[in-house]
Amino acid sequence: MDEQPEAAAAGRPLDRRAELSEFLRSRRARLKPEDVGLPDFGRHRRVPGLRREELAQLAGVSVAYYTRLEQGNGRNVSAEVLESISRALRLTDAEHAHLTHLAKGKQHKKKVSARPQQVRVSLRQLLDTMDGVPAYIVGRRSEILAWNRMAAAVFGDWSELPATERNWARLVFLKPEYRDLYIDWEQKAIDIVCALRMDAGCYPDDPRLSALVGELSVKSEEFRRLWATHDVKEKSHGLKRLRHPLVGELSLNYETFRVSDDSDQGLVVYHAEPHSPSAEALRLLASWGTDATAVRPTL
């Protein structure tokens, strides 16, 4: 195991220079010459993906300049150069934002508050009024901050867990029940890791995030594997298929809405296609009320 998870386990900050270096290397390695219109010399290539020289040529920067950046030295790099490198690497918007956070360091680094994230009273009231759909608010580090009765009926009664355990990363990687709950568990795990990577770029000095990454790296081989990919993305909507212990399979669409006065908080709302078996299953769970959480296995 490399040294970074050990450092994280001790609560020390993630190494931003190492993160920048590994991120650029991983993005360069996934591109083939033919992907960007360059000749492929086949067996004569010694590295996976593009060479540094090829990437520098595509980005319009010197090889020495790009090499320094890939070695983790993002000091004084301009937004224009990062944009050129992003285009050459064919980065997504989320990957470009992550690169900017890693490269610009102090200029783009967000300050971590020592206080726990708080959910406004009006948002909690909004959750309570959403009787027919599961909804919850997720914060930094994939922490579950608030939820409604339907979310408890579908995902498990999180009120029975200590506050430190109300965390999607801990649940997905350390709780076998959630491996059973998600039909496509691997995709859920990827989504969680990608979100944590985004957080790491924004808050590299967050000791709680570093400790979480360290703990998961020690306890979960799957987490170590996915964390090493350096993939980042923002999932604002999609489809999740669940295997519910009371009502069977559920196919639920979800939408994520960022809270206007705290962009680190997202309101996630699930719904089923009208008149579908999943919609009927949600209606049954809603009609059972608190009994739905009382009789189902705790997740």
C-alpha positions in Angstrom: 0.0 0.0 0.0 1.3 3.5 -0.8 2.0 6.1 1.8 -0.9 8.4 1.0 -3.6 6.4 2.7 -1.4 6.1 5.8 -1.0 9.8 5.9 -4.7 10.3 5.5 -5.5 7.8 8.3 -3.5 10.1 10.6 -5.7 13.0 9.6 -2.9 14.8 7.7 -3.9 16.7 4.5 -3.9 15.0 1.2 -0.8 15.8 -0.8 -2.0 18.3 -3.4 1.1 18.1 -5.5 0.9 14.3 -5.6 -2.8 14.5 -6.5 -2.1 16.9 -9.4 0.7 14.7 -10.7 -1.3 11.4 -10.5 -4.4 13.0 -12.0 -2.5 14.4 -15.1 -0.7 11.1 -15.6 -3.9 9.1 -15.4 -5.7 11.4 -17.9 -2.8 11.2 -20.3 -2.6 7.4 -20.1 -6.2 6.9 -21.1 -5.7 8.7 -24.5 -4.4 6.9 -27.5 -2.6 8.7 -30.4 -5.4 7.9 -32.8 -7.9 9.5 -30.4 -6.3 12.9 -31.0 -5.2 12.4 -34.7 -1.6 11.5 -34.0 0.2 8.5 -35.7 0.6 5.4 -33.7 4.0 3.7 -33.9 2.7 0.5 -32.3 5.2 -1.7 -30.6 7.8 1.2 -30.4 5.7 3.1 -27.9 7.0 2.7 -24.4 4.2 4.3 -22.4 0.5 3.7 -22.2 -1.4 6.6 -23.8 0.2 9.8 -25.0 3.8 10.8 -24.4 4.4 14.0 -22.5 5.9 15.5 -25.7 2.7 14.7 -27.6 0.4 16.2 -25.0 2.6 19.3 -24.8 2.4 19.7 -28.5 -1.4 19.4 -28.5 -1.7 21.9 -25.6 0.7 24.4 -27.2 3.1 24.5 -24.3 6.7 23.5 -24.0 7.6 20.0 -22.9 9.6 21.3 -19.9 6.6 23.4 -18.8 4.2 20.5 -19.0 6.6 18.2 -17.3 6.9 20.6 -14.4 3.1 20.7 -14.1 2.8 16.9 -14.3 5.4 16.7 -11.5 3.0 18.6 -9.3 4.3 22.1 -9.7 1.2 24.2 -10.6 2.6 27.4 -9.2 1.9 30.4 -11.5 0.1 28.3 -14.1 -2.5 30.4 -15.9 -6.2 29.7 -16.5 -5.5 29.8 -20.2 -2.8 27.1 -20.0 -5.1 24.9 -17.9 -7.8 25.4 -20.4 -5.5 24.3 -23.3 -4.3 21.3 -21.4 -7.9 20.3 -20.5 -8.8 20.5 -24.2 -5.8 18.4 -25.1 -6.7 15.8 -22.5 -10.4 16.0 -23.4 -11.4 16.6 -19.9 -15.0 16.9 -18.8 -16.2 20.0 -17.1 -15.9 18.3 -13.7 -12.4 17.1 -14.5 -11.4 20.6 -15.7 -12.7 22.1 -12.4 -10.8 19.4 -10.4 -7.6 20.2 -12.3 -8.0 23.9 -11.6 -8.5 23.3 -7.9 -5.4 21.0 -7.8 -3.1 23.3 -9.9 -4.1 26.7 -8.5 -3.8 25.6 -4.9 -4.3 28.5 -2.5 -6.1 30.7 -5.1 -9.0 28.1 -5.5 -8.8 26.2 -2.2 -11.9 26.5 -0.1 -11.6 27.0 3.7 -12.8 24.1 5.8 -15.1 25.1 8.6 -14.5 23.3 11.9 -18.3 23.3 12.6 -20.5 20.5 11.3 -22.6 21.4 8.3 -26.0 22.6 9.3 -29.3 22.2 7.4 -31.7 25.1 7.5 -34.9 24.6 9.3 -36.9 25.5 6.2 -35.1 22.7 4.3 -35.9 20.2 6.9 -39.5 21.3 6.8 -39.4 20.9 3.0 -38.2 17.3 3.3 -41.1 16.5 5.7 -43.7 17.8 3.3 -42.4 15.4 0.5 -44.5 12.5 1.6 -44.5 10.4 -1.5 -40.9 10.4 -2.6 -37.6 9.6 -0.9 -35.4 12.7 -0.4 -32.4 13.6 1.6 -29.7 16.2 1.9 -26.0 15.2 1.4 -23.0 17.4 2.3 -19.3 17.3 2.1 -17.5 13.9 2.4 -20.8 12.2 1.3 -22.3 12.9 4.7 -26.1 12.4 5.0 -27.3 15.5 6.8 -31.1 15.2 6.8 -33.8 13.0 5.3 -37.5 12.3 5.2 -39.6 9.4 6.2 -39.7 7.9 2.7 -35.9 7.9 2.5 -35.7 5.9 5.7 -38.3 3.5 4.3 -36.3 3.0 1.1 -32.6 3.3 2.2 -32.8 2.4 5.9 -33.4 4.3 9.1 -30.3 6.4 9.5 -31.5 7.8 12.8 -30.4 4.5 14.3 -26.8 5.1 13.3 -24.3 7.3 15.1 -23.9 10.6 13.3 -20.4 9.7 12.2 -21.8 6.6 10.4 -24.3 8.5 8.4 -22.0 8.7 5.4 -22.6 7.2 2.0 -19.0 6.2 1.5 -19.0 4.3 4.8 -22.4 2.7 4.1 -21.6 1.6 0.5 -18.1 0.2 1.2 -18.3 -1.0 4.8 -22.0 -2.2 5.1 -22.8 -5.5 3.4 -26.5 -4.6 3.4 -25.9 -1.8 0.9 -24.1 -4.2 -1.4 -27.4 -6.1 -1.4 -29.6 -3.0 -1.7 -28.0 -1.7 -4.9 -28.4 -3.9 -8.0 -25.5 -2.1 -9.7 -23.4 -1.7 -6.6 -20.2 -1.0 -8.6 -21.7 2.1 -10.2 -22.9 3.4 -6.9 -19.4 2.9 -5.5 -17.8 4.7 -8.5 -20.2 7.6 -8.0 -19.2 7.9 -4.3 -15.5 7.8 -5.0 -15.7 10.3 -7.8 -17.6 12.7 -5.5 -15.0 12.3 -2.8 -12.2 13.1 -5.3 -14.0 16.3 -6.2 -14.1 17.2 -2.5 -10.4 16.4 -2.1 -9.6 18.9 -4.8 -11.7 21.6 -3.2 -10.7 20.8 0.4 -7.2 19.2 0.4 -6.6 20.3 4.0 -9.8 18.8 5.4 -8.6 16.4 8.1 -11.9 14.6 8.4 -11.9 13.9 4.6 -8.3 12.7 4.8 -9.2 10.4 7.7 -12.2 9.0 5.9 -10.1 8.2 2.8 -7.4 6.6 4.9 -9.9 4.4 6.8 -11.6 3.3 3.7 -8.3 2.6 2.0 -7.4 0.3 4.8 -10.7 -1.5 5.1 -11.9 -1.8 1.5 -10.0 -3.2 -1.4 -12.7 -2.0 -3.8 -12.2 1.6 -2.5 -8.5 1.4 -2.9 -8.9 0.2 -6.5 -11.4 2.9 -7.4 -9.5 5.7 -5.6 -6.4 4.9 -7.6 -8.2 5.7 -10.9 -8.4 9.4 -10.0 -11.8 9.7 -11.7 -14.0 12.6 -10.9 -17.5 13.5 -12.0 -20.6 15.2 -10.8 -23.8 13.1 -10.9 -26.7 15.5 -10.8 -29.3 13.0 -12.1 -29.7 9.4 -13.2 -31.4 6.1 -12.5 -30.8 3.8 -9.5 -32.1 0.2 -9.3 -32.6 -1.1 -5.8 -33.5 -4.5 -4.4 -35.7 -3.6 -1.5 -36.3 -6.3 1.2 -40.1 -5.5 1.5 -41.3 -4.5 -2.0 -38.7 -6.0 -4.3 -37.0 -4.3 -7.2 -37.3 -0.5 -7.5 -36.3 1.6 -10.5 -36.0 5.2 -9.3 -34.9 8.3 -11.1 -33.1 10.9 -9.1 -32.4 14.6 -9.4 -29.9 16.6 -7.3 -30.5 20.3 -6.5 -27.7 22.4 -5.0 -28.6 24.5 -2.0 -28.3 28.1 -3.0 -26.6 29.4 0.1 -24.3 26.3 0.5 -23.1 24.7 -2.7 -21.6 21.8 -0.7 -25.1 20.6 0.2 -27.4 18.9 -2.3 -31.0 17.9 -2.1 -31.5 14.5 -3.7 -35.0 13.5 -4.7 -36.0 10.1 -6.1 -39.2 9.3 -8.0 -40.6 6.5 -10.1 -42.2 6.5 -13.5 -45.9 7.2 -13.2 -48.1 4.1 -13.1 -45.0 1.8 -13.0 -44.5 -1.1 -10.6 -41.9 1.1 -8.8 -44.5 3.9 -8.3 -46.9 1.4 -6.8 -44.2 0.1 -4.5 -43.4 3.6 -3.3 -47.1 4.1 -2.7 -47.2 1.0 -0.6 -44.2 2.1 1.5 -45.8 5.5 2.0 -49.1 3.9 3.1 -47.3 1.8 5.7 -45.8 4.9 7.3 -43.4 4.1 10.2 -44.2 0.4 9.8 -42.1 0.4 6.7 -39.0 1.1 8.7 -40.0 -0.9 11.7 -40.4 -4.2 9.9 -37.7 -4.0 7.4 -34.0 -5.1 8.1 -31.9 -2.1 9.2 -29.6 -1.0 6.4 
